[in-house]
Amino acid sequence: MKINPNNIEFMFSAMDPSQYPEGNMKEIALSGRSNVGKSTFINAVCGRKNIARTSSKPGKTATLNFYDVDSQFIFVDVPGYGYAKQSKTSREKWGRLIESYLAERAELQAVVQLIDLRHKPTQDDVLMYDFLKHLEIPVIVVCTKSDKIGKSKVQKHLKVVRETLEVEPEDHLIDFSSVDKKNLPKVYEALSNYV
């Protein structure tokens, strides 16, 4: 898979299914905790510094954000989970939006679930992975921030993620750093299976 960084476009934010894009372009959703680095990951994959805005305030994304990636597929950034400072009402609203998108969107081909490699997956991470498997959605588990761990410890941390999530054999598990772009070819290869 080759992506032209000059042909990446932020399409729009949606708060309701009526606002989703029409057409048959395949979609890959991005899921993860609020501070796991979803925007940074989008920028790394797209080869652009600021196509997705990174925020120092976790939990800022409250909409589904759609990005046209070189007319090959659409990245859909879903609101981060597990951020306690949002009001209960707003968390419930997001929950319904995410759930209906994941369960009902025909264009959705797979979900990239981002996990911070430095830490054991949280209960929220496990619940999300289990929910995706319940819906029979393929998952690409990308473990971010691998540059912050000693190289000799990466496999040990990956093993913790694999065992905590009980990653199924058909799903991908990739350690990734948006700093050194390590394993970006593996990410492209995994994505190309679904687009």
C-alpha positions, 0 to 999 in steps of 0.5 A: 500500500502506498499513500500520497500524503498530498491526497489526504483530506479531513472530510467532516465531523459527524454526530449523527448517522445522517451525516455519514458520507455516502458512497461505497468507500471502505472505512477503517475505524480507530478506537482507543483510550483518550490519550493513546495517540490516535491523532498522532497515529493518523498523522504518521500513517498519512505522512502528514504532521497535522491532518489530525489535530493532536490535543493536550486535553484528552477526551477532546474528540466528541464526534466521529471524524472522517478522513479521506486517505488518498481515495483508497479508504476512509479513516474514522476517528471515534471518540476516545473512551475511558476519560473520566472528566466528561459528564456521564450524559456526554459519555452515554451519548458518545457510547450510543454513537460509537455503538451504533456506528460499529454495529450498523455501518456497512462500509466499516471493514476493520477497527484499529484498536490502539493500546499504550504498549507501556501499560497493561490494557485497561478494563475499557480496552478489554471491553472494547476488544470483546465488543468488536469480536462480538460484532465479528469485526476484524481488529488490528491491535496497534501498540503505540509508544514502543519507542518509550520502552527498551527494545529488549522489553517490547516482546514482553509487553506485547505478550501482556497485551496479547494475553490480557485482550486474548487476541484472536489468531486472525487479528494483527498485533503490531508494536508501533512508534510514531516517532521513528515510524517503526513497523509502519510497513506492517501497519500498511500491510495489515490495512491493505487486507481490508481496503 
